[in-house]
Amino acid sequence: MENLIWGITGKPPERKPKLQQVIQADDLSSEKGVNYTQLRDLLAAGKWKEADEETFAVMLKASSSEKERWLDSEYIKNFPCTDLRTIDQLWVKYSGGRFGFSVQKKIYLSVGGKANSEYYKEQVVQKFADRVGWRVEGNFVDDSDVVFNTSAAEGHLPIWREYVYLWDIFSLVETCEV
């Protein structure tokens, strides 16, 4: 079309720079200097199992509990909000809103849970686990039964294997306003 206009008017077309697509960078902020690049890349590639494992690894780093290889109530209560937000926003973004701690918290509240660490009811945890697919026919799933793809139930990932600390996680999500 530009050549046709040039031929009719005798004026060469203006060369306009092509607009490049702006890609919004992910916020990989960390209060503890944790590098979230690997987690982002795994999630972006849809490598859900590896991303789930990396989530636990970066949570250990952010809570300074790598040596213990454990996240108990005290570590969770002191987990940095910036890091929790980073992990959650990556999961939410790359799963299209299906996975992440904030997604899980909404489900937990919808089945009668309360977002504070003093509240624990076995039947609420069971309802939550049923809803996100962590429990099938009354039994908590084994690692081999975890579904690592987007056909999994909403809130299925990241999986929290220490069910006893679920309410601490949701309390933290509430405190950090995630």
VEXGU-322271 format. One record per atom (N, C-alpha, C): atom name; x negated, y, z negated. Coordinates in steps of 0.1 Angstrom, whole numbers, plus 5000, padded with zeros to 4 digits. Last residue first. Layout:
<rs>
(r CA; (X; Y; Z))
...
</rs>
This chain:
<rs>
(r N; (5016; 4891; 4493))
(r CA; (5014; 4884; 4506))
(r C; (5027; 4880; 4512))
(r N; (5012; 4903; 4468))
(r CA; (5021; 4909; 4478))
(r C; (5019; 4904; 4492))
(r N; (4997; 4893; 4448))
(r CA; (4990; 4899; 4459))
(r C; (4999; 4905; 4470))
(r N; (5018; 4882; 4433))
(r CA; (5010; 4892; 4427))
(r C; (5002; 4900; 4438))
(r N; (5027; 4862; 4452))
(r CA; (5036; 4873; 4447))
(r C; (5028; 4884; 4442))
(r N; (5005; 4846; 4453))
(r CA; (5011; 4851; 4466))
(r C; (5020; 4863; 4462))
(r N; (5003; 4838; 4426))
(r CA; (4993; 4846; 4432))
(r C; (4998; 4853; 4445))
(r N; (5027; 4822; 4425))
(r CA; (5025; 4834; 4416))
(r C; (5015; 4844; 4422))
(r N; (5020; 4803; 4443))
(r CA; (5031; 4812; 4446))
(r C; (5031; 4824; 4437))
(r N; (4998; 4791; 4428))
(r CA; (4996; 4797; 4442))
(r C; (5007; 4806; 4445))
(r N; (5012; 4782; 4406))
(r CA; (5001; 4792; 4404))
(r C; (4998; 4799; 4418))
(r N; (5029; 4763; 4416))
(r CA; (5035; 4776; 4411))
(r C; (5024; 4786; 4408))
(r N; (5010; 4743; 4424))
(r CA; (5018; 4751; 4434))
(r C; (5023; 4764; 4428))
(r N; (4996; 4727; 4408))
(r CA; (4992; 4741; 4408))
(r C; (5000; 4749; 4418))
(r N; (5005; 4701; 4412))
(r CA; (5007; 4707; 4398))
(r C; (5003; 4722; 4398))
(r N; (4997; 4693; 4437))
(r CA; (5011; 4698; 4435))
(r C; (5013; 4705; 4422))
(r N; (4971; 4694; 4453))
(r CA; (4973; 4694; 4439))
(r C; (4986; 4701; 4436))
(r N; (4973; 4697; 4481))
(r CA; (4973; 4684; 4475))
(r C; (4975; 4683; 4460))
(r N; (4988; 4716; 4502))
(r CA; (4983; 4718; 4489))
(r C; (4984; 4704; 4482))
(r N; (4982; 4723; 4536))
(r CA; (4988; 4714; 4526))
(r C; (4981; 4716; 4513))
(r N; (4991; 4754; 4552))
(r CA; (4981; 4744; 4548))
(r C; (4986; 4735; 4536))
(r N; (5018; 4734; 4565))
(r CA; (5004; 4737; 4564))
(r C; (5001; 4751; 4559))
(r N; (5046; 4734; 4563))
(r CA; (5039; 4721; 4561))
(r C; (5024; 4724; 4559))
(r N; (5062; 4755; 4571))
(r CA; (5056; 4755; 4557))
(r C; (5047; 4743; 4554))
(r N; (5084; 4736; 4590))
(r CA; (5079; 4749; 4586))
(r C; (5073; 4749; 4572))
(r N; (5071; 4703; 4599))
(r CA; (5081; 4712; 4592))
(r C; (5076; 4725; 4590))
(r N; (5053; 4699; 4629))
(r CA; (5055; 4697; 4615))
(r C; (5066; 4706; 4610))
(r N; (5047; 4707; 4654))
(r CA; (5060; 4700; 4653))
(r C; (5063; 4697; 4638))
(r N; (5022; 4717; 4654))
(r CA; (5033; 4726; 4652))
(r C; (5047; 4720; 4652))
(r N; (5002; 4693; 4635))
(r CA; (5006; 4700; 4647))
(r C; (5018; 4709; 4644))
(r N; (4996; 4673; 4615))
(r CA; (4987; 4684; 4619))
(r C; (4990; 4689; 4633))
(r N; (5012; 4659; 4589))
(r CA; (5014; 4662; 4604))
(r C; (5005; 4674; 4607))
(r N; (5000; 4633; 4568))
(r CA; (5002; 4647; 4570))
(r C; (5003; 4650; 4585))
(r N; (4994; 4607; 4564))
(r CA; (5008; 4610; 4569))
(r C; (5010; 4625; 4571))
(r N; (4969; 4605; 4553))
(r CA; (4971; 4599; 4567))
(r C; (4985; 4603; 4573))
(r N; (4973; 4614; 4528))
(r CA; (4966; 4623; 4537))
(r C; (4968; 4618; 4551))
(r N; (5007; 4605; 4519))
(r CA; (4993; 4603; 4519))
(r C; (4986; 4612; 4529))
(r N; (5035; 4623; 4505))
(r CA; (5028; 4617; 4516))
(r C; (5013; 4615; 4513))
(r N; (5055; 4613; 4477))
(r CA; (5045; 4623; 4483))
(r C; (5037; 4616; 4494))
(r N; (5087; 4600; 4481))
(r CA; (5073; 4598; 4478))
(r C; (5065; 4608; 4485))
(r N; (5114; 4603; 4490))
(r CA; (5111; 4603; 4475))
(r C; (5096; 4601; 4471))
(r N; (5112; 4602; 4518))
(r CA; (5119; 4592; 4510))
(r C; (5115; 4591; 4496))
(r N; (5084; 4622; 4516))
(r CA; (5093; 4615; 4525))
(r C; (5099; 4603; 4517))
(r N; (5068; 4653; 4512))
(r CA; (5074; 4641; 4505))
(r C; (5084; 4635; 4515))
(r N; (5061; 4673; 4527))
(r CA; (5050; 4667; 4519))
(r C; (5055; 4655; 4511))
(r N; (5079; 4687; 4542))
(r CA; (5074; 4674; 4547))
(r C; (5063; 4668; 4539))
(r N; (5092; 4709; 4532))
(r CA; (5080; 4711; 4540))
(r C; (5074; 4698; 4545))
(r N; (5113; 4697; 4517))
(r CA; (5116; 4706; 4528))
(r C; (5104; 4709; 4537))
(r N; (5100; 4681; 4498))
(r CA; (5109; 4675; 4508))
(r C; (5111; 4684; 4520))
(r N; (5087; 4701; 4484))
(r CA; (5079; 4691; 4491))
(r C; (5087; 4684; 4501))
(r N; (5110; 4714; 4473))
(r CA; (5100; 4721; 4481))
(r C; (5093; 4711; 4490))
(r N; (5120; 4693; 4457))
(r CA; (5128; 4699; 4468))
(r C; (5119; 4706; 4478))
(r N; (5098; 4690; 4439))
(r CA; (5102; 4679; 4448))
(r C; (5110; 4684; 4460))
(r N; (5098; 4715; 4427))
(r CA; (5086; 4711; 4434))
(r C; (5090; 4700; 4444))
(r N; (5123; 4712; 4414))
(r CA; (5120; 4723; 4424))
(r C; (5108; 4720; 4433))
(r N; (5119; 4691; 4397))
(r CA; (5129; 4690; 4407))
(r C; (5127; 4700; 4418))
(r N; (5100; 4702; 4379))
(r CA; (5096; 4691; 4387))
(r C; (5106; 4690; 4399))
(r N; (5093; 4735; 4374))
(r CA; (5104; 4725; 4373))
(r C; (5101; 4714; 4384))
(r N; (5078; 4761; 4359))
(r CA; (5076; 4749; 4366))
(r C; (5087; 4739; 4364))
(r N; (5066; 4792; 4352))
(r CA; (5078; 4785; 4356))
(r C; (5074; 4772; 4364))
(r N; (5044; 4807; 4348))
(r CA; (5050; 4801; 4336))
(r C; (5062; 4792; 4339))
(r N; (5036; 4820; 4371))
(r CA; (5029; 4808; 4367))
(r C; (5035; 4801; 4355))
(r N; (5063; 4828; 4393))
(r CA; (5054; 4832; 4382))
(r C; (5048; 4819; 4377))
(r N; (5085; 4828; 4413))
(r CA; (5071; 4831; 4416))
(r C; (5064; 4837; 4404))
(r N; (5105; 4799; 4411))
(r CA; (5103; 4813; 4407))
(r C; (5088; 4816; 4408))
(r N; (5127; 4779; 4432))
(r CA; (5115; 4782; 4425))
(r C; (5114; 4797; 4421))
(r N; (5149; 4773; 4447))
(r CA; (5151; 4776; 4433))
(r C; (5138; 4778; 4425))
(r N; (5144; 4772; 4474))
(r CA; (5149; 4759; 4468))
(r C; (5150; 4761; 4452))
(r N; (5135; 4797; 4481))
(r CA; (5148; 4793; 4486))
(r C; (5153; 4780; 4480))
(r N; (5109; 4797; 4470))
(r CA; (5119; 4805; 4464))
(r C; (5133; 4801; 4468))
(r N; (5097; 4780; 4489))
(r CA; (5097; 4776; 4474))
(r C; (5108; 4784; 4467))
(r N; (5100; 4795; 4512))
(r CA; (5107; 4782; 4511))
(r C; (5108; 4778; 4496))
(r N; (5083; 4816; 4506))
(r CA; (5097; 4819; 4509))
(r C; (5105; 4806; 4507))
(r N; (5058; 4802; 4503))
(r CA; (5065; 4809; 4491))
(r C; (5079; 4812; 4494))
(r N; (5053; 4794; 4529))
(r CA; (5056; 4784; 4518))
(r C; (5063; 4790; 4506))
(r N; (5048; 4818; 4540))
(r CA; (5059; 4810; 4546))
(r C; (5063; 4800; 4535))
(r N; (5025; 4825; 4526))
(r CA; (5037; 4834; 4525))
(r C; (5049; 4826; 4530))
(r N; (5007; 4805; 4534))
(r CA; (5011; 4806; 4520))
(r C; (5024; 4814; 4518))
(r N; (5015; 4789; 4565))
(r CA; (5008; 4799; 4557))
(r C; (5014; 4799; 4543))
(r N; (5034; 4785; 4596))
(r CA; (5025; 4780; 4585))
(r C; (5019; 4792; 4577))
(r N; (5049; 4798; 4615))
(r CA; (5054; 4785; 4610))
(r C; (5047; 4781; 4597))
(r N; (5041; 4820; 4629))
(r CA; (5049; 4822; 4618))
(r C; (5054; 4809; 4611))
(r N; (5023; 4810; 4648))
(r CA; (5036; 4816; 4653))
(r C; (5046; 4818; 4642))
(r N; (5000; 4802; 4640))
(r CA; (5010; 4792; 4640))
(r C; (5023; 4797; 4645))
(r N; (4984; 4825; 4639))
(r CA; (4981; 4814; 4649))
(r C; (4991; 4803; 4649))
(r N; (4997; 4841; 4619))
(r CA; (4995; 4845; 4633))
(r C; (4993; 4834; 4642))
(r N; (4996; 4824; 4596))
(r CA; (5008; 4829; 4601))
(r C; (5007; 4833; 4616))
(r N; (4968; 4820; 4593))
(r CA; (4977; 4809; 4594))
(r C; (4990; 4814; 4601))
(r N; (4959; 4847; 4590))
(r CA; (4954; 4839; 4601))
(r C; (4963; 4827; 4603))
(r N; (4973; 4856; 4567))
(r CA; (4976; 4862; 4580))
(r C; (4971; 4854; 4592))
(r N; (4961; 4838; 4547))
(r CA; (4975; 4838; 4551))
(r C; (4978; 4844; 4564))
(r N; (4934; 4847; 4547))
(r CA; (4938; 4833; 4550))
(r C; (4952; 4832; 4555))
(r N; (4938; 4874; 4539))
(r CA; (4931; 4871; 4552))
(r C; (4935; 4856; 4556))
(r N; (4951; 4872; 4515))
(r CA; (4958; 4879; 4526))
(r C; (4951; 4875; 4539))
(r N; (4931; 4860; 4500))
(r CA; (4943; 4853; 4502))
(r C; (4951; 4859; 4514))
(r N; (4911; 4880; 4501))
(r CA; (4909; 4868; 4507))
(r C; (4921; 4860; 4509))
(r N; (4924; 4900; 4486))
(r CA; (4920; 4903; 4500))
(r C; (4918; 4890; 4507))
(r N; (4928; 4888; 4460))
(r CA; (4939; 4890; 4469))
(r C; (4935; 4893; 4484))
(r N; (4907; 4862; 4448))
(r CA; (4908; 4876; 4453))
(r C; (4920; 4878; 4463))
(r N; (4918; 4843; 4420))
(r CA; (4915; 4843; 4434))
(r C; (4917; 4857; 4439))
(r N; (4925; 4839; 4394))
(r CA; (4915; 4849; 4396))
(r C; (4911; 4850; 4411))
(r N; (4943; 4818; 4395))
(r CA; (4948; 4831; 4389))
(r C; (4938; 4842; 4392))
(r N; (4926; 4798; 4405))
(r CA; (4937; 4803; 4413))
(r C; (4942; 4817; 4408))
(r N; (4910; 4793; 4383))
(r CA; (4904; 4797; 4396))
(r C; (4915; 4804; 4405))
(r N; (4930; 4784; 4365))
(r CA; (4922; 4796; 4362))
(r C; (4915; 4801; 4374))
(r N; (4940; 4760; 4377))
(r CA; (4949; 4772; 4374))
(r C; (4941; 4785; 4372))
(r N; (4915; 4749; 4400))
(r CA; (4924; 4747; 4389))
(r C; (4932; 4760; 4387))
(r N; (4901; 4735; 4425))
(r CA; (4908; 4748; 4423))
(r C; (4918; 4746; 4412))
(r N; (4869; 4721; 4431))
(r CA; (4882; 4720; 4425))
(r C; (4888; 4734; 4423))
(r N; (4842; 4718; 4433))
(r CA; (4850; 4713; 4444))
(r C; (4865; 4711; 4439))
(r N; (4822; 4729; 4417))
(r CA; (4833; 4720; 4410))
(r C; (4841; 4713; 4421))
(r N; (4809; 4744; 4436))
(r CA; (4802; 4734; 4428))
(r C; (4811; 4724; 4422))
(r N; (4828; 4763; 4444))
(r CA; (4822; 4753; 4453))
(r C; (4816; 4741; 4446))
(r N; (4841; 4783; 4432))
(r CA; (4842; 4770; 4426))
(r C; (4837; 4759; 4435))
(r N; (4845; 4810; 4439))
(r CA; (4833; 4806; 4433))
(r C; (4834; 4793; 4426))
(r N; (4866; 4816; 4455))
(r CA; (4869; 4814; 4440))
(r C; (4857; 4811; 4432))
(r N; (4856; 4815; 4480))
(r CA; (4862; 4828; 4475))
(r C; (4864; 4828; 4460))
(r N; (4849; 4788; 4482))
(r CA; (4839; 4798; 4482))
(r C; (4844; 4811; 4476))
(r N; (4874; 4775; 4481))
(r CA; (4864; 4772; 4471))
(r C; (4853; 4783; 4470))
(r N; (4885; 4786; 4504))
(r CA; (4891; 4790; 4491))
(r C; (4881; 4786; 4480))
(r N; (4869; 4775; 4523))
(r CA; (4868; 4789; 4521))
(r C; (4874; 4794; 4508))
(r N; (4878; 4748; 4520))
(r CA; (4864; 4751; 4518))
(r C; (4862; 4766; 4516))
(r N; (4905; 4749; 4526))
(r CA; (4901; 4745; 4513))
(r C; (4887; 4749; 4510))
(r N; (4902; 4757; 4553))
(r CA; (4910; 4766; 4543))
(r C; (4906; 4762; 4529))
(r N; (4890; 4735; 4564))
(r CA; (4883; 4748; 4563))
(r C; (4889; 4757; 4553))
(r N; (4912; 4718; 4564))
(r CA; (4900; 4714; 4556))
(r C; (4891; 4727; 4554))
(r N; (4929; 4731; 4582))
(r CA; (4933; 4728; 4568))
(r C; (4921; 4725; 4559))
(r N; (4913; 4731; 4605))
(r CA; (4917; 4744; 4598))
(r C; (4921; 4742; 4584))
(r N; (4914; 4704; 4610))
(r CA; (4901; 4710; 4607))
(r C; (4903; 4724; 4600))
(r N; (4941; 4702; 4616))
(r CA; (4935; 4694; 4605))
(r C; (4922; 4700; 4601))
(r N; (4945; 4720; 4638))
(r CA; (4952; 4722; 4625))
(r C; (4946; 4714; 4613))
(r N; (4935; 4736; 4661))
(r CA; (4928; 4724; 4654))
(r C; (4933; 4725; 4640))
(r N; (4941; 4757; 4677))
(r CA; (4952; 4747; 4673))
(r C; (4946; 4735; 4667))
(r N; (4924; 4777; 4681))
(r CA; (4923; 4765; 4690))
(r C; (4933; 4754; 4687))
(r N; (4930; 4793; 4661))
(r CA; (4932; 4798; 4674))
(r C; (4932; 4787; 4684))
(r N; (4920; 4778; 4639))
(r CA; (4934; 4780; 4641))
(r C; (4938; 4785; 4655))
(r N; (4893; 4779; 4645))
(r CA; (4900; 4766; 4644))
(r C; (4915; 4768; 4646))
(r N; (4888; 4806; 4643))
(r CA; (4885; 4799; 4656))
(r C; (4893; 4786; 4656))
(r N; (4894; 4812; 4616))
(r CA; (4901; 4818; 4627))
(r C; (4900; 4810; 4640))
(r N; (4874; 4796; 4604))
(r CA; (4889; 4793; 4601))
(r C; (4897; 4799; 4613))
(r N; (4851; 4809; 4613))
(r CA; (4854; 4795; 4616))
(r C; (4868; 4791; 4614))
(r N; (4854; 4835; 4601))
(r CA; (4853; 4833; 4616))
(r C; (4857; 4818; 4620))
(r N; (4853; 4842; 4575))
(r CA; (4865; 4835; 4580))
(r C; (4865; 4833; 4595))
(r N; (4829; 4843; 4551))
(r CA; (4831; 4844; 4565))
(r C; (4843; 4836; 4570))
(r N; (4831; 4861; 4520))
(r CA; (4833; 4848; 4527))
(r C; (4835; 4851; 4542))
(r N; (4827; 4882; 4503))
(r CA; (4817; 4880; 4514))
(r C; (4819; 4867; 4521))
(r N; (4847; 4886; 4485))
(r CA; (4836; 4878; 4480))
(r C; (4826; 4875; 4491))
(r N; (4867; 4899; 4497))
(r CA; (4861; 4905; 4485))
(r C; (4849; 4898; 4481))
(r N; (4870; 4901; 4532))
(r CA; (4868; 4892; 4520))
(r C; (4862; 4901; 4509))
(r N; (4887; 4903; 4564))
(r CA; (4882; 4909; 4551))
(r C; (4880; 4898; 4540))
(r N; (4893; 4900; 4590))
(r CA; (4886; 4889; 4583))
(r C; (4880; 4893; 4570))
(r N; (4918; 4907; 4611))
(r CA; (4912; 4912; 4599))
(r C; (4906; 4900; 4591))
(r N; (4913; 4903; 4645))
(r CA; (4918; 4898; 4633))
(r C; (4911; 4904; 4621))
(r N; (4917; 4927; 4670))
(r CA; (4908; 4919; 4663))
(r C; (4915; 4914; 4650))
(r N; (4937; 4928; 4698))
(r CA; (4936; 4932; 4684))
(r C; (4928; 4922; 4676))
(r N; (4927; 4936; 4729))
(r CA; (4929; 4925; 4720))
(r C; (4927; 4929; 4706))
(r N; (4941; 4952; 4756))
(r CA; (4935; 4954; 4743))
(r C; (4938; 4942; 4734))
(r N; (4933; 4947; 4789))
(r CA; (4941; 4943; 4778))
(r C; (4934; 4945; 4765))
(r N; (4923; 4976; 4807))
(r CA; (4920; 4962; 4802))
(r C; (4929; 4960; 4790))
(r N; (4933; 4991; 4836))
(r CA; (4935; 4990; 4821))
(r C; (4932; 4976; 4817))
(r N; (4910; 5002; 4860))
(r CA; (4920; 4992; 4856))
(r C; (4921; 4992; 4841))
(r N; (4908; 5036; 4870))
(r CA; (4902; 5024; 4862))
(r C; (4913; 5015; 4858))
(r N; (4917; 5045; 4902))
(r CA; (4920; 5046; 4888))
(r C; (4914; 5033; 4881))
(r N; (4908; 5063; 4928))
(r CA; (4904; 5051; 4921))
(r C; (4907; 5052; 4906))
(r N; (4931; 5075; 4950))
(r CA; (4923; 5078; 4938))
(r C; (4920; 5064; 4932))
(r N; (4928; 5069; 4986))
(r CA; (4935; 5068; 4973))
(r C; (4925; 5070; 4961))
(r N; (4921; 5095; 5009))
(r CA; (4918; 5082; 5003))
(r C; (4925; 5081; 4989))
(r N; (4943; 5110; 5032))
(r CA; (4937; 5111; 5019))
(r C; (4934; 5098; 5013))
(r N; (4958; 5106; 5054))
(r CA; (4944; 5109; 5056))
(r C; (4937; 5111; 5043))
(r N; (4985; 5098; 5053))
(r CA; (4981; 5111; 5048))
(r C; (4967; 5116; 5051))
(r N; (4984; 5073; 5066))
(r CA; (4994; 5083; 5069))
(r C; (4990; 5097; 5065))
(r N; (4962; 5059; 5054))
(r CA; (4963; 5060; 5069))
(r C; (4973; 5071; 5073))
(r N; (4969; 5061; 5028))
(r CA; (4956; 5067; 5032))
(r C; (4957; 5069; 5047))
(r N; (4991; 5044; 5027))
(r CA; (4993; 5059; 5024))
(r C; (4980; 5066; 5029))
(r N; (4979; 5020; 5034))
(r CA; (4989; 5026; 5043))
(r C; (4991; 5041; 5040))
(r N; (4962; 5016; 5012))
(r CA; (4956; 5018; 5026))
(r C; (4966; 5024; 5035))
(r N; (4981; 5012; 4992))
(r CA; (4972; 5024; 4991))
(r C; (4966; 5027; 5005))
(r N; (4992; 4988; 5000))
(r CA; (5000; 5000; 5000))
(r C; (4991; 5013; 5000))
</rs>
